[in-house]
Amino acid sequence: MNTNKIYAENIINEYSQKTTSKAVALKKLDRKAKNPANIFAYTFGIITCLIFGLGMCLAMKVIGGTSIIYFILGLGLGIIGMVGMGFNYPIYKKMLENGKKKYAFEIIELAKELYNE
């Protein structure tokens, strides 16, 4: 095997113009439709879970004082966290549906072109 030839081919591939294929474009469109919903769901879920945990720590007197105010504050934060976690999935589904509607035409057209090739 000629290593110089292999090296030259690698350099040519590295510096040549990259043409995007339809499959790559389809994957990018799919990610573009789904990423906002996924990012929101993970971020909102983590934040509400942390709020719930903070509330439970306050209510069980792990942090804060032994005062009843911390207990009530902990219960309130825990309830807010639970409600937030409960609404996370329906919000995610709605955002995903909207993202799919937004890019549906482009994705379907590109998928049909790929399928017919």
KETORKE-735377 format. One record per residue: x, y, z of N, C-alpha, C in turn; residue number from 1; residue in three letters. Coordinates in steps of 0.05 Angstrom, whole numbers, plus 5000, padded with zeros to 4 digits. Example, Ala and Ser with C-alpha at 12.3 -4.5 7.8 and 13.67 -1.06 7.14 Angstrom:
ATOM    n_x    n_y    n_z   ca_x   ca_y   ca_z    c_x    c_y    c_z   tinu   paba
ATOM   5264   4886   5156   5246   4910   5156   5264   4934   5156      1    ALA
ATOM   5257   4955   5142   5273   4979   5143   5258   5001   5157      2    SER
% end
This chain:
ATOM    n_x    n_y    n_z   ca_x   ca_y   ca_z    c_x    c_y    c_z   tinu   paba
ATOM   5017   4976   5000   5000   5000   5000   5018   5025   5000      1    MET
ATOM   5009   5044   4985   5024   5069   4983   5013   5089   5004      2    ASN
ATOM   5028   5094   5025   5019   5111   5047   5017   5140   5038      3    THR
ATOM   5034   5148   5019   5032   5175   5009   5005   5180   4995      4    ASN
ATOM   4996   5160   4981   4970   5163   4966   4947   5165   4986      5    LYS
ATOM   4948   5149   5007   4927   5150   5028   4928   5177   5042      6    ILE
ATOM   4952   5186   5048   4954   5212   5061   4943   5235   5043      7    TYR
ATOM   4950   5233   5018   4940   5254   4999   4910   5253   4997      8    ALA
ATOM   4898   5229   4996   4868   5227   4995   4856   5239   5020      9    GLU
ATOM   4868   5234   5043   4857   5245   5068   4858   5276   5068     10    ASN
ATOM   4880   5287   5058   4882   5316   5056   4862   5327   5036     11    ILE
ATOM   4858   5314   5013   4839   5323   4994   4811   5322   5006     12    ILE
ATOM   4804   5301   5020   4777   5299   5032   4773   5320   5053     13    ASN
ATOM   4794   5327   5067   4792   5347   5089   4787   5375   5077     14    GLU
ATOM   4800   5382   5055   4798   5409   5045   4777   5412   5022     15    TYR
ATOM   4766   5390   5013   4747   5393   4991   4720   5403   5001     16    SER
ATOM   4704   5414   4983   4677   5424   4990   4660   5401   5000     17    GLN
ATOM   4647   5405   5021   4629   5385   5032   4601   5389   5021     18    LYS
ATOM   4590   5370   5008   4562   5372   4998   4545   5357   5018     19    THR
ATOM   4524   5370   5026   4506   5358   5045   4486   5340   5030     20    THR
ATOM   4483   5316   5040   4465   5298   5027   4437   5303   5038     21    SER
ATOM   4417   5292   5025   4390   5296   5033   4384   5282   5060     22    LYS
ATOM   4398   5260   5065   4394   5246   5090   4404   5263   5113     23    ALA
ATOM   4427   5276   5110   4437   5293   5131   4418   5317   5135     24    VAL
ATOM   4408   5328   5113   4390   5350   5116   4364   5342   5130     25    ALA
ATOM   4355   5317   5124   4331   5307   5138   4336   5304   5168     26    LEU
ATOM   4359   5293   5175   4365   5290   5204   4367   5317   5218     27    LYS
ATOM   4378   5337   5204   4380   5364   5216   4353   5377   5220     28    LYS
ATOM   4335   5373   5200   4308   5383   5203   4293   5370   5226     29    LEU
ATOM   4297   5344   5228   4284   5329   5250   4294   5339   5277     30    ASP
ATOM   4320   5343   5279   4331   5353   5304   4320   5381   5310     31    ARG
ATOM   4318   5397   5288   4309   5425   5291   4280   5426   5301     32    LYS
ATOM   4265   5406   5293   4237   5404   5302   4234   5395   5331     33    ALA
ATOM   4252   5377   5339   4249   5365   5366   4266   5378   5388     34    LYS
ATOM   4289   5391   5381   4307   5401   5401   4295   5421   5420     35    ASN
ATOM   4279   5441   5411   4268   5460   5431   4251   5447   5452     36    PRO
ATOM   4235   5428   5445   4218   5414   5464   4235   5398   5484     37    ALA
ATOM   4256   5384   5474   4273   5368   5491   4289   5386   5510     38    ASN
ATOM   4300   5408   5500   4315   5426   5517   4298   5437   5539     39    ILE
ATOM   4274   5446   5532   4256   5457   5551   4248   5436   5572     40    PHE
ATOM   4241   5412   5564   4232   5392   5582   4254   5385   5602     41    ALA
ATOM   4279   5381   5593   4300   5375   5612   4306   5398   5631     42    TYR
ATOM   4307   5422   5621   4313   5445   5638   4291   5450   5658     43    THR
ATOM   4266   5450   5649   4244   5455   5667   4241   5432   5687     44    PHE
ATOM   4246   5408   5678   4244   5385   5696   4265   5386   5718     45    GLY
ATOM   4290   5393   5711   4311   5395   5730   4305   5417   5750     46    ILE
ATOM   4297   5440   5740   4291   5463   5758   4268   5456   5778     47    ILE
ATOM   4247   5445   5768   4224   5438   5786   4231   5416   5805     48    THR
ATOM   4248   5397   5797   4257   5376   5815   4274   5388   5837     49    CYS
ATOM   4291   5407   5830   4308   5420   5851   4290   5436   5870     50    LEU
ATOM   4270   5449   5860   4252   5465   5877   4237   5445   5896     51    ILE
ATOM   4228   5423   5885   4215   5403   5902   4234   5392   5923     52    PHE
ATOM   4258   5386   5916   4278   5377   5936   4284   5397   5957     53    GLY
ATOM   4287   5422   5949   4291   5443   5969   4268   5445   5988     54    LEU
ATOM   4244   5444   5977   4220   5445   5994   4219   5422   6014     55    GLY
ATOM   4226   5398   6004   4225   5375   6022   4247   5377   6044     56    MET
ATOM   4270   5388   6037   4291   5391   6056   4283   5412   6078     57    CYS
ATOM   4270   5433   6069   4260   5452   6088   4238   5440   6106     58    LEU
ATOM   4220   5426   6094   4197   5414   6109   4207   5393   6129     59    ALA
ATOM   4227   5378   6122   4237   5357   6140   4259   5368   6159     60    MET
ATOM   4264   5394   6158   4283   5408   6175   4311   5398   6172     61    LYS
ATOM   4318   5390   6147   4346   5382   6142   4362   5407   6139     62    VAL
ATOM   4351   5427   6126   4363   5454   6124   4344   5474   6136     63    ILE
ATOM   4354   5497   6142   4337   5518   6154   4335   5513   6184     64    GLY
ATOM   4318   5526   6197   4315   5524   6226   4293   5505   6233     65    GLY
ATOM   4287   5504   6259   4265   5487   6268   4239   5502   6270     66    THR
ATOM   4239   5526   6259   4215   5543   6260   4193   5532   6242     67    SER
ATOM   4169   5537   6249   4146   5529   6233   4145   5543   6207     68    ILE
ATOM   4157   5567   6205   4158   5582   6180   4173   5567   6159     69    ILE
ATOM   4195   5554   6166   4211   5538   6147   4195   5514   6138     70    TYR
ATOM   4180   5502   6156   4163   5479   6149   4142   5487   6129     71    PHE
ATOM   4128   5509   6134   4107   5519   6115   4119   5527   6089     72    ILE
ATOM   4142   5540   6089   4156   5548   6065   4164   5523   6049     73    LEU
ATOM   4174   5503   6064   4181   5478   6051   4158   5464   6038     74    GLY
ATOM   4135   5463   6051   4111   5451   6039   4103   5466   6014     75    LEU
ATOM   4104   5492   6016   4096   5509   5992   4115   5504   5969     76    GLY
ATOM   4141   5503   5974   4160   5498   5952   4157   5470   5942     77    LEU
ATOM   4152   5451   5959   4148   5423   5950   4124   5420   5932     78    GLY
ATOM   4102   5434   5939   4078   5433   5923   4083   5446   5896     79    ILE
ATOM   4096   5469   5896   4103   5483   5871   4120   5465   5853     80    ILE
ATOM   4140   5451   5865   4157   5433   5850   4141   5410   5838     81    GLY
ATOM   4123   5398   5854   4106   5376   5844   4088   5385   5822     82    MET
ATOM   4076   5408   5824   4058   5418   5803   4075   5423   5778     83    VAL
ATOM   4098   5434   5781   4116   5439   5758   4124   5413   5744     84    GLY
ATOM   4131   5393   5760   4138   5367   5748   4114   5354   5735     85    MET
ATOM   4091   5358   5746   4066   5347   5734   4059   5360   5707     86    GLY
ATOM   4065   5386   5704   4059   5399   5679   4081   5397   5659     87    PHE
ATOM   4103   5386   5666   4126   5385   5648   4120   5368   5623     88    ASN
ATOM   4109   5345   5627   4103   5327   5604   4082   5338   5585     89    TYR
ATOM   4059   5349   5595   4040   5360   5576   4052   5384   5560     90    PRO
ATOM   4068   5401   5573   4080   5423   5559   4100   5413   5538     91    ILE
ATOM   4115   5392   5545   4134   5380   5526   4119   5369   5502     92    TYR
ATOM   4097   5355   5506   4082   5344   5484   4071   5366   5466     93    LYS
ATOM   4061   5387   5477   4051   5410   5462   4073   5423   5446     94    LYS
ATOM   4096   5428   5458   4118   5440   5444   4128   5422   5421     95    MET
ATOM   4129   5396   5426   4138   5377   5406   4118   5377   5382     96    LEU
ATOM   4093   5377   5388   4072   5378   5368   4075   5403   5351     97    GLU
ATOM   4079   5426   5364   4082   5451   5349   4107   5451   5331     98    ASN
ATOM   4129   5439   5342   4154   5438   5326   4150   5419   5302     99    GLY
ATOM   4136   5397   5306   4131   5379   5283   4113   5392   5262    100    LYS
ATOM   4093   5407   5271   4076   5421   5252   4091   5442   5236    101    LYS
ATOM   4110   5456   5250   4125   5477   5237   4142   5466   5214    102    LYS
ATOM   4155   5443   5218   4173   5432   5198   4162   5408   5183    103    TYR
ATOM   4137   5402   5187   4126   5378   5175   4128   5378   5144    104    ALA
ATOM   4120   5400   5132   4120   5401   5103   4148   5396   5091    105    PHE
ATOM   4168   5410   5102   4196   5407   5093   4206   5378   5097    106    GLU
ATOM   4200   5367   5120   4210   5340   5127   4197   5320   5108    107    ILE
ATOM   4171   5322   5104   4157   5303   5087   4167   5305   5058    108    ILE
ATOM   4170   5329   5048   4180   5332   5021   4208   5320   5017    109    GLU
ATOM   4225   5325   5036   4252   5315   5035   4252   5284   5038    110    LEU
ATOM   4235   5274   5055   4234   5245   5059   4223   5231   5033    111    ALA
ATOM   4203   5244   5020   4193   5233   4995   4214   5232   4974    112    LYS
ATOM   4231   5254   4972   4252   5254   4953   4272   5232   4958    113    GLU
ATOM   4279   5228   4983   4298   5207   4990   4286   5179   4984    114    LEU
ATOM   4260   5176   4990   4247   5150   4986   4246   5143   4956    115    TYR
ATOM   4241   5163   4940   4238   5158   4911   4265   5154   4896    116    ASN
ATOM   4287   5160   4909   4313   5157   4896   4321   5128   4894    117    GLU
% end
